[in-house]
Amino acid sequence: MTHQQKTLREKMAYFELACRDAGLKLTHQRLEIYRELAAAADHPTAEMLYTRLRKGLPTLSLDTVYRTLATLEERNIITRVQTDESQARY
């Protein structure tokens, strides 16, 4: 197992625990959105996450990505980074 794989596995374990502690269901879409976010080398926008995920999750909507990110941010599971372009990144 590479260091990167181990780190992602640790991030996913944290996410599962954080969701349970916050009383959030571990839905497939939440898991995949967080996995993509945790694996990203950049700080993607909601639109970037949506574009990256829609091939593997054809039923995923951009609204679901936005709502999921807002929920995770409210529960302090992820952090929003505000940029000069006024575009939220996570």
N, C-alpha and C positions, 0 to 999 in steps of 0.2 A: 504494500500500500504506500503510495507516495505521500509526501507531506501535505500536498494540496488536497488529496482525497481525505486524509485524516482530519484536516482542518474543516472541510465541508461536513464531514460526518459529525464532528463536534458541534458545529453551528446548527445542524439539523436537530441534534439531541437537545441543545439549548432551546431551540424554537418549540419543539414538542412540549418540553417542560414549561416554558413561558406561557404557551397557549393554555395548557391545563390549569396553571396557576391563575390565569386571567379568566378562566371559565369559557374559553373559546373552543369550538369544535375544530378538530384537525381535518378539515376538508381536503380533498385532493387538490382543488384549485389553490387553496391557501398554501399547502405544502409546496406546490410547484412554483408559485409566485415567490415564496421565500427562498426556495432552493436556487432559483435563477438570480435573485438579488444577492444571496450569500456567495454565489460563485462568480459574480461580476467583478471585474477588475476596475471598472469605472463606477460612477454613481449614476445609475440609469434613471431616466424619467419614467413615469407611468406608461407613456407611449412606447418608449424603448422596450420596456418589459413586455408589454402587450405584443409588439412585433416579434420579439424573440420567442414568445410562448405559443402564439396562435397556431403554428403548424402542428405542434404536439397536442394542443388543446383546442380543437376547432370550435368548441362551443363556448369558449372563453370570450367575454365581452370586455371592452375597454372600461366600461362602467364598473364591472366586477374588479378589475385591477385597481381602479381608483378607490373603490369602497374598501377593498382589502388593505391597501396601503394606509388609508385613513384609520381603519380599525386597529391595525398593528401599531401605528404611531400613537394613537390615543392610549394604548396599553403599554407604551414604552418598550415595545419589542423591537422596533426599528426607529431610526432617526431621520428626519427630513433635513436636507441640506439646501438652504436657499442660495441661489446663484445670482450673479449680476444680471443675468438675462431674465430674472424673476420666474425662473422655471424650477419647480421643486424636483429635487433629486433625492434618491434614497440610498 
